[in-house]
């Protein structure tokens, strides 16, 4: 594990949370950084008045004093109709107990124990907060990494207790938020709407051959770019320059007669894309071959 203080101090951006990871009687002081790139998400369009192209404004107003400035706004709780108690930020901070400043590890589990549908997309990069956290941080990282485990934890944030999965990645700990089971719909609720149809052995064999042809052993997520944002950028630039926007000719949709025809056409396309030998692509997968042997022996 290559983890130096100099490298940590160069971590991009400001930390969004500080506290410590607690497992057993061991505490690891850490700082959290958002994993998402700031400003990401593509082209942002503003709402305008069609007649004059003035930007639509959203002003915060008080029914008594009219428009108010951001520093004049406070948070309050309505305890009775039209009656509020004001809660200041420093009062909330004073209420934070040591437990609320901790990522409290509840269990160590295998990564596949949590289904992917529970991950909600919010991720933190967790780094040691100062030299004192280096050793316990490295210990936790190495333990998880060598045992193939992740840490299931709870942390208070956003006004509620949330669930977090800590996993080792690229010499640091990454925290991914997950949803409570009670907050997710049960897949069984959609059981009646799921398809219950049979597929033929030939269809299954051809589909497995197609997946073999499209299988990638050195997958690189960085190769995939946001083409839509690039097109939006080109559109905006063309409009700024006063150019006429011309739509590209629409591609003719393939005429597919049935499922087998679609699979065959897909396989032909995969052969051209991958450049692999047709004989190799036509060979059944290991799973298909195993099923064939079972049918012969049964």
Secondary structure, 3 states (H helix, E strand, C coil): CCCCHHHHHCCCCCCCEEEEEEECCEEEEEEEEECCCCCCCCCCCCCECCCCCCECCCCCEECCCEECCHHHCCEEEEEECCEEEEECHHHHHHHCCHHHHEEEEEEEEEHHHCCHHHEEEEEEEEEECCHHHHHHHHHHHHHHHHHCEEEEEEEEECCEEEEEEEEEECCEEEEEEECCHHHCCCHHHHHHHCCCCCCCHHHHHHHHHHHHHHCCCCCCHHHCCCHHHHHHHHHHHHHHCCCCCCCCCCCCCCCCCCHHHHHHHHHHHHHHHHCCCHHHHHCCCHHHHHHHHHHHHC
